[in-house]
Amino acid sequence: MAVSLVFVSLAGGCQRGPTRPKTVPVDVTVSYKDKLVSGATVVFVPKGGPRGAVGRTDAQGRAKLMTFVAGDGAMPGSYRVTIDKLLDEAGPAGKTQEEYEAFWKTQKNGPAGLPPLKCELPWRYGQIEKTELTAEVSEKGKNSLRFDLVD
């Protein structure tokens, strides 16, 4: 659900030109069990600011965040961070892994025979209520962040 809220905030009310708040480049690297993670969605949810940032990791586990346009980064400030890599995005939105699995048990082969949702990373990293990941984006200096995820 947090991911959906960020995408809605990113899509809605895009500002252009000099009235848009300042962003700074942010590069993120994600690893899990000492292996770089490709195809993960990284979401920066502001702790007190108006707008989050999002990125998707490449084959080297790196992502460049965007707030308004691709690669523009994030606004300076404090963030809670979610990271997930869903193997099948079909199914009921806004559910926890346990709720999702319980839902699928009530379905005969699931709606339209779709398989259950699986997250390649520990589920807690993708939930804003449970993630312990945080980040500080500085207005000056290099904003290269690394998240080494563990079970």
TAKADA-V523275 format. One record per residue. N is the residue number from 1. RES is the residue in three letters. PHI is phi in degrees with one decimal (999 if undefined). NEAR is the number of other C-alpha atoms within 10 Angstrom. D_FIRST is the distance of its C-alpha to the first C-alpha in Angstrom with 1 decimal. Layout:
N;RES;PHI;NEAR;D_FIRST
N;RES;PHI;NEAR;D_FIRST
//
This chain:
1;MET;999;13;0.0
2;ALA;-59.7;16;3.8
3;VAL;-62.6;22;5.3
4;SER;-60.5;11;5.0
5;LEU;-63.2;12;6.3
6;VAL;-66.3;20;8.7
7;PHE;-62.9;16;9.9
8;VAL;-63.6;11;10.6
9;SER;-68.1;17;12.4
10;LEU;-72.6;19;14.2
11;ALA;-77.2;11;15.3
12;GLY;-81.8;9;16.3
13;GLY;63.2;9;19.5
14;CYS;-58.5;11;20.7
15;GLN;-105.2;11;23.7
16;ARG;-126.0;10;26.8
17;GLY;72.4;6;29.9
18;PRO;-69.4;7;31.1
19;THR;-81.1;7;28.8
20;ARG;-72.0;10;25.7
21;PRO;-60.4;15;24.9
22;LYS;-70.6;13;26.3
23;THR;-119.7;19;24.3
24;VAL;-127.5;21;25.7
25;PRO;-59.9;20;25.4
26;VAL;-134.6;23;23.2
27;ASP;-109.2;20;23.7
28;VAL;-125.1;18;21.7
29;THR;-120.6;20;23.0
30;VAL;-122.3;24;21.2
31;SER;-131.1;19;23.2
32;TYR;-142.5;16;22.8
33;LYS;54.2;11;25.9
34;ASP;63.9;10;28.0
35;LYS;-121.5;12;26.9
36;LEU;-66.8;18;25.2
37;VAL;-107.8;25;21.8
38;SER;-97.6;18;21.6
39;GLY;75.0;18;18.7
40;ALA;-87.9;24;16.0
41;THR;-97.1;19;13.2
42;VAL;-111.2;26;13.6
43;VAL;-124.5;25;11.5
44;PHE;-99.6;29;13.5
45;VAL;-104.6;24;11.9
46;PRO;-65.5;22;15.0
47;LYS;-76.4;15;16.5
48;GLY;-146.4;9;18.5
49;GLY;-90.7;12;18.5
50;PRO;-85.3;10;17.3
51;ARG;-146.6;17;15.5
52;GLY;-92.4;26;13.7
53;ALA;-139.0;26;14.9
54;VAL;-144.3;26;14.0
55;GLY;-158.2;24;16.3
56;ARG;-128.1;21;17.1
57;THR;-73.5;23;19.8
58;ASP;-91.6;16;23.1
59;ALA;-61.9;11;25.7
60;GLN;-94.9;14;26.8
61;GLY;75.0;19;23.4
62;ARG;-108.4;24;23.3
63;ALA;-137.2;24;21.0
64;LYS;-105.9;22;21.8
65;LEU;-73.4;26;19.1
66;MET;-135.6;25;18.8
67;THR;-113.1;26;18.0
68;PHE;-111.7;23;20.0
69;VAL;-136.2;11;21.9
70;ALA;-50.8;11;22.0
71;GLY;78.5;18;23.3
72;ASP;-76.2;17;23.7
73;GLY;96.0;24;21.8
74;ALA;-135.9;29;20.2
75;MET;-76.3;24;21.6
76;PRO;-57.1;20;23.6
77;GLY;150.4;14;22.1
78;SER;-100.9;17;20.1
79;TYR;-135.7;22;16.6
80;ARG;-96.0;18;14.3
81;VAL;-122.6;24;13.5
82;THR;-115.0;25;11.1
83;ILE;-139.1;28;12.8
84;ASP;-145.3;22;12.2
85;LYS;-141.7;22;14.4
86;LEU;-85.9;17;13.5
87;LEU;-87.8;15;16.8
88;ASP;-148.0;12;15.7
89;GLU;-87.3;14;12.5
90;ALA;-77.0;12;13.8
91;GLY;123.9;16;12.7
92;PRO;-69.3;12;10.5
93;ALA;-78.0;10;6.8
94;GLY;75.1;13;4.6
95;LYS;-103.5;13;7.8
96;THR;-77.7;15;9.6
97;GLN;-57.9;16;12.3
98;GLU;-64.1;9;14.9
99;GLU;-64.0;12;13.4
100;TYR;-64.3;17;13.0
101;GLU;-63.8;14;16.6
102;ALA;-63.2;11;17.9
103;PHE;-58.1;15;16.7
104;TRP;-66.4;18;18.5
105;LYS;-66.9;12;21.6
106;THR;-85.2;9;22.0
107;GLN;-101.0;11;22.1
108;LYS;-86.2;9;25.4
109;ASN;63.6;12;24.4
110;GLY;72.5;14;20.9
111;PRO;-58.1;12;20.4
112;ALA;56.1;8;22.8
113;GLY;71.2;9;23.6
114;LEU;-72.8;13;20.4
115;PRO;-75.5;15;20.1
116;PRO;-65.6;20;17.5
117;LEU;-67.4;17;14.6
118;LYS;-130.1;15;15.9
119;CYS;-109.4;16;14.7
120;GLU;-72.9;13;17.8
121;LEU;-110.2;21;16.9
122;PRO;-53.5;15;16.6
123;TRP;-56.8;20;13.3
124;ARG;-61.3;18;13.2
125;TYR;-67.9;21;13.1
126;GLY;-93.3;25;9.6
127;GLN;-111.8;21;8.2
128;ILE;-60.4;19;8.6
129;GLU;-73.0;11;10.4
130;LYS;-113.6;11;12.7
131;THR;-64.5;15;13.5
132;GLU;-102.8;12;17.0
133;LEU;-79.2;17;17.0
134;THR;-137.4;15;18.1
135;ALA;-151.3;18;20.0
136;GLU;-114.5;14;22.6
137;VAL;-103.7;22;23.2
138;SER;-92.9;17;26.9
139;GLU;-68.3;15;28.5
140;LYS;-121.5;8;31.5
141;GLY;92.6;9;31.9
142;LYS;-90.9;12;30.1
143;ASN;-108.7;19;26.3
144;SER;-108.8;13;26.3
145;LEU;-116.6;15;23.9
146;ARG;-126.6;14;23.8
147;PHE;-119.8;16;21.4
148;ASP;-102.3;13;23.2
149;LEU;-83.2;18;20.9
150;VAL;-132.4;11;22.6
151;ASP;-67.8;9;22.2
//
